[in-house]
């Protein structure tokens, strides 16, 4: 399973089907329920609206450490028990179509957080207004 797929499953449940799970950023613009996904029905995920903040807040509370998932891709991944190593984040960046320098981890992390939030929203995730990028 892709790293973004793991994020989606952790938030939406194991039956979640992420539109960008096939890799590449080209899958995201067809948010109108395009049928370009080869296997699963991508219309199933956007039909389910999930309030992301309470799920992630609960995951953070269970960790008993200060994790800033609203601003940090590393903390978001830690909260969901997903490998947050640089290698894993580089893999996530590749999945989501990052074209910048993956050795500039600060810039990559900012981009990753914005992309993950945008893709969660595109797949039916309800985000607090202060998070929308």
N, CA, C and O atoms as a DFTB+ gen file, in Angstrom:
532 C
 N C O
     1  1       0.850      -1.179       0.000
     2  2       0.000       0.000       0.000
     3  2       0.895       1.242       0.000
     4  3       1.932       1.280       0.663
     5  1       0.478       2.237      -0.745
     6  2       1.229       3.481      -0.797
     7  2       1.203       4.187       0.561
     8  3       0.347       3.910       1.401
     9  1       2.128       5.078       0.754
    10  2       2.153       5.816       2.020
    11  2       0.917       6.694       2.137
    12  3       0.311       6.772       3.206
    13  1       0.537       7.360       1.041
    14  2      -0.681       8.158       1.111
    15  2      -1.891       7.259       1.353
    16  3      -2.821       7.654       2.056
    17  1      -1.890       6.065       0.785
    18  2      -2.949       5.102       1.031
    19  2      -3.041       4.738       2.506
    20  3      -4.138       4.568       3.037
    21  1      -1.897       4.619       3.166
    22  2      -1.880       4.331       4.601
    23  2      -2.474       5.497       5.389
    24  3      -3.213       5.290       6.351
    25  1      -2.147       6.721       4.976
    26  2      -2.708       7.909       5.641
    27  2      -4.224       7.916       5.475
    28  3      -4.965       8.139       6.433
    29  1      -4.678       7.666       4.237
    30  2      -6.117       7.634       3.969
    31  2      -6.799       6.557       4.802
    32  3      -7.842       6.807       5.405
    33  1      -6.223       5.371       4.839
    34  2      -6.831       4.268       5.590
    35  2      -6.891       4.580       7.079
    36  3      -7.871       4.247       7.746
    37  1      -5.843       5.221       7.602
    38  2      -5.814       5.545       9.023
    39  2      -6.894       6.566       9.384
    40  3      -7.429       6.535      10.492
    41  1      -7.212       7.458       8.468
    42  2      -8.190       8.505       8.736
    43  2      -9.599       8.088       8.331
    44  3     -10.547       8.297       9.089
    45  1      -9.746       7.508       7.154
    46  2     -11.066       7.177       6.623
    47  2     -11.515       5.764       6.954
    48  3     -12.685       5.426       6.778
    49  1     -10.601       4.942       7.431
    50  2     -10.916       3.534       7.673
    51  2     -10.309       2.678       6.582
    52  3      -9.912       3.190       5.536
    53  1     -10.237       1.402       6.813
    54  2      -9.527       0.513       5.885
    55  2     -10.193       0.389       4.520
    56  3      -9.555      -0.079       3.578
    57  1     -11.450       0.790       4.383
    58  2     -12.123       0.676       3.092
    59  2     -11.916       1.902       2.208
    60  3     -12.465       1.970       1.108
    61  1     -11.133       2.865       2.673
    62  2     -10.926       4.098       1.905
    63  2     -10.141       3.818       0.636
    64  3      -9.203       3.021       0.628
    65  1     -10.543       4.490      -0.441
    66  2      -9.848       4.388      -1.708
    67  2      -9.392       5.784      -2.091
    68  3     -10.213       6.652      -2.387
    69  1      -8.097       5.999      -2.085
    70  2      -7.558       7.319      -2.384
    71  2      -7.357       7.491      -3.876
    72  3      -6.771       6.630      -4.533
    73  1      -7.838       8.596      -4.410
    74  2      -7.661       8.862      -5.831
    75  2      -6.193       8.916      -6.237
    76  3      -5.844       8.367      -7.282
    77  1      -5.292       9.568      -5.442
    78  2      -3.908       9.643      -5.873
    79  2      -3.061       8.429      -5.513
    80  3      -1.842       8.473      -5.681
    81  1      -3.653       7.361      -5.032
    82  2      -2.872       6.208      -4.586
    83  2      -2.095       5.575      -5.726
    84  3      -1.105       4.882      -5.487
    85  1      -2.522       5.799      -6.952
    86  2      -1.808       5.238      -8.091
    87  2      -0.485       5.936      -8.343
    88  3       0.287       5.508      -9.200
    89  1      -0.214       7.006      -7.607
    90  2       1.033       7.751      -7.767
    91  2       0.839       8.905      -8.720
    92  3      -0.026       8.841      -9.594
    93  1       1.608       9.946      -8.579
    94  2       1.532      11.072      -9.487
    95  2       0.421      12.030      -9.121
    96  3      -0.607      11.631      -8.574
    97  1       0.635      13.293      -9.426
    98  2      -0.319      14.323      -9.058
    99  2      -1.452      14.454     -10.071
   100  3      -2.430      15.154      -9.811
   101  1      -1.337      13.800     -11.206
   102  2      -2.348      13.943     -12.247
   103  2      -3.685      13.337     -11.833
   104  3      -4.713      13.681     -12.418
   105  1      -3.702      12.466     -10.865
   106  2      -4.953      11.837     -10.451
   107  2      -5.848      12.782      -9.665
   108  3      -7.062      12.585      -9.637
   109  1      -5.297      13.779      -9.041
   110  2      -6.070      14.660      -8.177
   111  2      -7.038      15.586      -8.914
   112  3      -8.158      15.766      -8.437
   113  1      -6.668      16.187     -10.057
   114  2      -7.586      17.139     -10.678
   115  2      -8.915      16.543     -11.102
   116  3      -9.881      17.291     -11.254
   117  1      -9.014      15.246     -11.300
   118  2     -10.286      14.663     -11.708
   119  2     -11.159      14.385     -10.495
   120  3     -11.621      13.261     -10.299
   121  1     -11.381      15.402      -9.688
   122  2     -12.169      15.247      -8.467
   123  2     -13.663      15.107      -8.766
   124  3     -14.449      14.847      -7.855
   125  1     -14.058      15.274     -10.008
   126  2     -15.463      15.174     -10.363
   127  2     -15.901      13.734     -10.560
   128  3     -16.927      13.474     -11.189
   129  1     -15.128      12.798     -10.026
   130  2     -15.504      11.391     -10.116
   131  2     -15.080      10.762     -11.423
   132  3     -15.818       9.948     -11.977
   133  1     -13.919      11.112     -11.931
   134  2     -13.413      10.540     -13.168
   135  2     -13.226       9.049     -13.036
   136  3     -12.941       8.547     -11.949
   137  1     -13.386       8.336     -14.141
   138  2     -13.272       6.888     -14.088
   139  2     -11.918       6.431     -14.608
   140  3     -11.812       5.335     -15.160
   141  1     -10.883       7.243     -14.444
   142  2      -9.563       6.884     -14.936
   143  2      -8.827       5.943     -13.998
   144  3      -7.782       5.408     -14.371
   145  1      -9.333       5.725     -12.803
   146  2      -8.704       4.804     -11.866
   147  2      -8.961       3.379     -12.321
   148  3     -10.112       2.996     -12.531
   149  1      -7.898       2.584     -12.476
   150  2      -8.074       1.265     -13.060
   151  2      -8.809       0.261     -12.181
   152  3      -9.549      -0.564     -12.717
   153  1      -8.647       0.285     -10.884
   154  2      -9.181      -0.789     -10.053
   155  2     -10.448      -0.396      -9.292
   156  3     -11.541      -0.857      -9.621
   157  1     -10.303       0.441      -8.293
   158  2     -11.415       0.751      -7.402
   159  2     -12.242       1.914      -7.923
   160  3     -11.802       2.663      -8.795
   161  1     -13.430       2.056      -7.387
   162  2     -14.305       3.154      -7.779
   163  2     -13.946       4.386      -6.970
   164  3     -14.264       4.442      -5.782
   165  1     -13.290       5.385      -7.574
   166  2     -12.864       6.555      -6.812
   167  2     -14.026       7.382      -6.289
   168  3     -13.836       8.177      -5.368
   169  1     -15.216       7.225      -6.841
   170  2     -16.357       7.991      -6.367
   171  2     -16.779       7.566      -4.963
   172  3     -17.515       8.293      -4.295
   173  1     -16.327       6.410      -4.510
   174  2     -16.717       5.914      -3.189
   175  2     -16.102       6.743      -2.067
   176  3     -16.752       6.974      -1.047
   177  1     -14.873       7.190      -2.235
   178  2     -14.216       7.941      -1.171
   179  2     -14.817       9.332      -0.973
   180  3     -15.117       9.693       0.165
   181  1     -15.008      10.142      -2.045
   182  2     -15.574      11.466      -1.833
   183  2     -17.005      11.438      -1.317
   184  3     -17.453      12.414      -0.716
   185  1     -17.733      10.351      -1.532
   186  2     -19.107      10.266      -1.048
   187  2     -19.151      10.233       0.482
   188  3     -20.155      10.609       1.087
   189  1     -18.065       9.783       1.099
   190  2     -17.992       9.696       2.551
   191  2     -17.238      10.915       3.064
   192  3     -16.055      11.085       2.769
   193  1     -17.913      11.762       3.828
   194  2     -17.252      12.915       4.412
   195  2     -16.784      12.541       5.809
   196  3     -17.552      12.024       6.620
   197  1     -15.515      12.808       6.074
   198  2     -14.929      12.471       7.364
   199  2     -14.320      13.734       7.947
   200  3     -13.552      14.428       7.281
   201  1     -14.667      14.029       9.196
   202  2     -14.100      15.173       9.901
   203  2     -12.701      14.774      10.380
   204  3     -12.559      14.010      11.335
   205  1     -11.689      15.289       9.721
   206  2     -10.302      14.874       9.936
   207  2      -9.763      15.298      11.306
   208  3      -9.075      14.515      11.961
   209  1     -10.060      16.506      11.741
   210  2      -9.472      17.039      12.975
   211  2      -9.722      16.175      14.210
   212  3      -8.768      15.877      14.928
   213  1     -10.960      15.757      14.492
   214  2     -11.164      14.932      15.694
   215  2     -10.413      13.599      15.638
   216  3      -9.940      13.102      16.660
   217  1     -10.310      13.034      14.452
   218  2      -9.602      11.757      14.308
   219  2      -8.119      11.943      14.622
   220  3      -7.527      11.158      15.362
   221  1      -7.527      12.993      14.049
   222  2      -6.102      13.231      14.291
   223  2      -5.846      13.734      15.709
   224  3      -4.831      13.387      16.313
   225  1      -6.743      14.538      16.238
   226  2      -6.583      14.995      17.630
   227  2      -6.613      13.805      18.590
   228  3      -5.843      13.757      19.549
   229  1      -7.498      12.852      18.331
   230  2      -7.578      11.662      19.173
   231  2      -6.305      10.825      19.044
   232  3      -5.805      10.295      20.036
   233  1      -5.786      10.707      17.829
   234  2      -4.548       9.953      17.610
   235  2      -3.379      10.612      18.336
   236  3      -2.541       9.926      18.920
   237  1      -3.324      11.936      18.300
   238  2      -2.265      12.669      19.002
   239  2      -2.398      12.468      20.506
   240  3      -1.399      12.230      21.185
   241  1      -3.609      12.560      21.035
   242  2      -3.833      12.387      22.473
   243  2      -3.370      11.007      22.938
   244  3      -2.854      10.862      24.046
   245  1      -3.552      10.012      22.102
   246  2      -3.140       8.650      22.451
   247  2      -1.620       8.520      22.515
   248  3      -1.106       7.637      23.201
   249  1      -0.900       9.383      21.814
   250  2       0.563       9.329      21.781
   251  2       1.194       9.917      23.034
   252  3       2.338       9.604      23.362
   253  1       0.461      10.759      23.729
   254  2       0.959      11.411      24.943
   255  2       2.265      12.173      24.721
   256  3       3.141      12.202      25.585
   257  1       2.372      12.782      23.555
   258  2       3.478      13.683      23.264
   259  2       2.932      14.818      22.410
   260  3       1.868      14.686      21.804
   261  1       3.644      15.914      22.361
   262  2       3.163      17.066      21.616
   263  2       3.450      16.864      20.130
   264  3       4.600      16.901      19.693
   265  1       2.392      16.654      19.374
   266  2       2.505      16.483      17.931
   267  2       1.640      17.536      17.249
   268  3       0.449      17.652      17.541
   269  1       2.226      18.284      16.362
   270  2       1.536      19.374      15.661
   271  2       1.122      18.927      14.261
   272  3       1.703      19.376      13.273
   273  1       0.130      18.052      14.169
   274  2      -0.289      17.514      12.882
   275  2      -0.827      18.585      11.942
   276  3      -0.794      18.411      10.724
   277  1      -1.323      19.693      12.494
   278  2      -1.887      20.764      11.656
   279  2      -0.828      21.482      10.824
   280  3      -1.157      22.121       9.825
   281  1       0.435      21.383      11.224
   282  2       1.494      22.096      10.507
   283  2       2.662      21.203      10.104
   284  3       3.507      21.632       9.318
   285  1       2.736      19.995      10.608
   286  2       3.903      19.150      10.379
   287  2       3.518      17.795       9.774
   288  3       2.728      17.050      10.354
   289  1       4.078      17.490       8.615
   290  2       3.837      16.187       8.002
   291  2       4.449      15.085       8.857
   292  3       3.883      13.996       8.955
   293  1       5.589      15.347       9.473
   294  2       6.236      14.354      10.331
   295  2       5.328      14.016      11.516
   296  3       5.118      12.844      11.828
   297  1       4.796      15.039      12.167
   298  2       3.915      14.810      13.319
   299  2       2.620      14.119      12.907
   300  3       2.111      13.269      13.636
   301  1       2.087      14.480      11.745
   302  2       0.883      13.825      11.251
   303  2       1.143      12.339      11.057
   304  3       0.334      11.505      11.464
   305  1       2.257      12.010      10.443
   306  2       2.592      10.607      10.202
   307  2       2.841       9.867      11.523
   308  3       2.421       8.720      11.680
   309  1       3.518      10.517      12.462
   310  2       3.757       9.904      13.773
   311  2       2.439       9.630      14.490
   312  3       2.265       8.573      15.097
   313  1       1.518      10.576      14.419
   314  2       0.228      10.421      15.092
   315  2      -0.528       9.206      14.564
   316  3      -1.267       8.555      15.303
   317  1      -0.335       8.904      13.276
   318  2      -1.045       7.795      12.643
   319  2      -0.234       6.495      12.643
   320  3      -0.629       5.516      12.010
   321  1       0.892       6.485      13.348
   322  2       1.769       5.307      13.399
   323  2       2.275       4.900      12.016
   324  3       2.361       3.715      11.694
   325  1       2.605       5.896      11.215
   326  2       3.165       5.663       9.884
   327  2       4.615       6.124       9.912
   328  3       4.928       7.172      10.477
   329  1       5.485       5.351       9.311
   330  2       6.905       5.681       9.261
   331  2       7.092       7.123       8.764
   332  3       6.666       7.468       7.661
   333  1       7.729       7.952       9.587
   334  2       7.927       9.361       9.225
   335  2       9.382       9.662       8.894
   336  3       9.782      10.825       8.861
   337  1      10.166       8.635       8.650
   338  2      11.579       8.822       8.330
   339  2      11.734       9.629       7.036
   340  3      10.792       9.752       6.253
   341  1      12.910      10.163       6.829
   342  2      13.179      10.924       5.609
   343  2      12.954      10.046       4.381
   344  3      12.425      10.515       3.373
   345  1      13.345       8.799       4.458
   346  2      13.140       7.880       3.337
   347  2      11.653       7.735       3.024
   348  3      11.258       7.776       1.859
   349  1      10.832       7.566       4.054
   350  2       9.386       7.437       3.851
   351  2       8.795       8.724       3.287
   352  3       7.924       8.677       2.419
   353  1       9.257       9.861       3.768
   354  2       8.745      11.141       3.267
   355  2       9.177      11.366       1.815
   356  3       8.419      11.934       1.028
   357  1      10.373      10.933       1.459
   358  2      10.805      11.029       0.060
   359  2       9.925      10.141      -0.821
   360  3       9.576      10.523      -1.938
   361  1       9.570       8.968      -0.321
   362  2       8.689       8.074      -1.060
   363  2       7.306       8.706      -1.235
   364  3       6.720       8.636      -2.316
   365  1       6.787       9.324      -0.167
   366  2       5.504      10.017      -0.240
   367  2       5.581      11.165      -1.245
   368  3       4.651      11.377      -2.022
   369  1       6.678      11.894      -1.226
   370  2       6.864      12.999      -2.176
   371  2       6.838      12.475      -3.611
   372  3       6.238      13.092      -4.491
   373  1       7.479      11.356      -3.838
   374  2       7.478      10.742      -5.174
   375  2       6.052      10.340      -5.574
   376  3       5.624      10.592      -6.700
   377  1       5.330       9.721      -4.650
   378  2       3.940       9.306      -4.913
   379  2       3.074      10.481      -5.327
   380  3       2.237      10.367      -6.222
   381  1       3.288      11.623      -4.659
   382  2       2.418      12.787      -4.873
   383  2       2.927      13.721      -5.972
   384  3       2.326      14.763      -6.232
   385  1       4.026      13.349      -6.611
   386  2       4.509      14.120      -7.752
   387  2       5.380      15.315      -7.422
   388  3       5.395      16.292      -8.171
   389  1       6.106      15.256      -6.317
   390  2       6.998      16.361      -5.941
   391  2       8.125      16.483      -6.955
   392  3       8.771      15.494      -7.299
   393  1       8.358      17.704      -7.431
   394  2       9.403      17.924      -8.427
   395  2      10.590      18.696      -7.869
   396  3      11.567      18.933      -8.580
   397  1      10.514      19.087      -6.611
   398  2      11.616      19.832      -5.995
   399  2      12.739      18.909      -5.546
   400  3      12.736      17.712      -5.833
   401  1      13.686      19.484      -4.846
   402  2      14.849      18.762      -4.340
   403  2      14.465      18.030      -3.058
   404  3      14.161      18.665      -2.048
   405  1      14.476      16.711      -3.091
   406  2      14.107      15.942      -1.906
   407  2      15.175      16.008      -0.827
   408  3      14.940      15.567       0.298
   409  1      16.337      16.548      -1.144
   410  2      17.363      16.742      -0.115
   411  2      17.116      18.019       0.685
   412  3      17.711      18.207       1.746
   413  1      16.247      18.894       0.189
   414  2      15.820      20.082       0.938
   415  2      14.575      19.671       1.718
   416  3      13.449      19.977       1.327
   417  1      14.804      18.970       2.830
   418  2      13.675      18.354       3.542
   419  2      12.688      19.378       4.087
   420  3      11.495      19.086       4.170
   421  1      13.147      20.563       4.458
   422  2      12.219      21.564       4.991
   423  2      11.193      21.968       3.926
   424  3       9.991      21.981       4.194
   425  1      11.660      22.292       2.742
   426  2      10.743      22.671       1.657
   427  2       9.854      21.501       1.263
   428  3       8.659      21.672       1.022
   429  1      10.440      20.318       1.200
   430  2       9.666      19.133       0.835
   431  2       8.575      18.866       1.871
   432  3       7.442      18.544       1.513
   433  1       8.918      19.000       3.157
   434  2       7.939      18.740       4.217
   435  2       6.765      19.704       4.152
   436  3       5.617      19.300       4.340
   437  1       7.046      20.972       3.889
   438  2       5.976      21.968       3.769
   439  2       5.070      21.600       2.598
   440  3       3.845      21.618       2.719
   441  1       5.679      21.269       1.474
   442  2       4.917      20.874       0.289
   443  2       4.094      19.628       0.578
   444  3       2.917      19.563       0.227
   445  1       4.710      18.638       1.218
   446  2       4.006      17.395       1.533
   447  2       2.781      17.647       2.394
   448  3       1.707      17.102       2.137
   449  1       2.945      18.477       3.421
   450  2       1.813      18.745       4.309
   451  2       0.668      19.379       3.525
   452  3      -0.487      18.978       3.670
   453  1       0.991      20.367       2.696
   454  2      -0.050      21.025       1.898
   455  2      -0.731      20.043       0.962
   456  3      -1.955      20.053       0.829
   457  1       0.056      19.194       0.312
   458  2      -0.504      18.221      -0.625
   459  2      -1.377      17.194       0.079
   460  3      -2.462      16.862      -0.398
   461  1      -0.905      16.694       1.208
   462  2      -1.682      15.696       1.941
   463  2      -3.008      16.299       2.402
   464  3      -4.053      15.658       2.290
   465  1      -2.971      17.512       2.912
   466  2      -4.212      18.167       3.343
   467  2      -5.155      18.374       2.163
   468  3      -6.356      18.128       2.273
   469  1      -4.613      18.826       1.034
   470  2      -5.438      19.058      -0.153
   471  2      -6.048      17.747      -0.653
   472  3      -7.215      17.710      -1.045
   473  1      -5.267      16.688      -0.639
   474  2      -5.758      15.406      -1.134
   475  2      -6.744      14.762      -0.158
   476  3      -7.673      14.075      -0.582
   477  1      -6.551      14.976       1.132
   478  2      -7.553      14.508       2.099
   479  2      -8.880      15.201       1.824
   480  3      -9.933      14.562       1.806
   481  1      -8.821      16.522       1.607
   482  2     -10.039      17.287       1.319
   483  2     -10.682      16.818       0.014
   484  3     -11.905      16.705      -0.070
   485  1      -9.865      16.545      -0.999
   486  2     -10.378      16.104      -2.292
   487  2     -11.026      14.721      -2.211
   488  3     -11.841      14.359      -3.060
   489  1     -10.663      13.964      -1.196
   490  2     -11.197      12.614      -1.034
   491  2     -12.287      12.532       0.023
   492  3     -12.627      11.443       0.486
   493  1     -12.839      13.684       0.409
   494  2     -13.953      13.679       1.356
   495  2     -13.585      14.068       2.770
   496  3     -14.421      13.971       3.669
   497  1     -12.357      14.505       2.991
   498  2     -11.948      14.931       4.331
   499  2     -12.391      16.356       4.614
   500  3     -12.179      17.252       3.798
   501  1     -13.004      16.562       5.764
   502  2     -13.412      17.901       6.182
   503  2     -12.296      18.440       7.078
   504  3     -12.001      17.876       8.131
   505  1     -11.680      19.544       6.641
   506  2     -10.562      20.138       7.373
   507  2     -10.997      21.421       8.055
   508  3     -11.879      22.124       7.561
   509  1     -10.378      21.731       9.195
   510  2     -10.649      23.028       9.825
   511  2     -10.209      24.158       8.883
   512  3      -9.272      23.977       8.105
   513  1     -10.867      25.310       8.942
   514  2     -10.544      26.422       8.036
   515  2      -9.084      26.872       8.101
   516  3      -8.541      27.339       7.100
   517  1      -8.442      26.737       9.262
   518  2      -7.057      27.195       9.382
   519  2      -6.063      26.257       8.704
   520  3      -4.879      26.583       8.620
   521  1      -6.503      25.125       8.229
   522  2      -5.595      24.158       7.596
   523  2      -5.663      24.184       6.094
   524  3      -4.693      23.800       5.440
   525  1      -6.745      24.613       5.522
   526  2      -6.902      24.563       4.079
   527  2      -5.791      25.341       3.387
   528  3      -5.528      26.503       3.700
   529  1      -5.147      24.668       2.439
   530  2      -4.014      25.272       1.708
   531  2      -4.423      25.602       0.307
   532  3      -3.616      26.116      -0.467
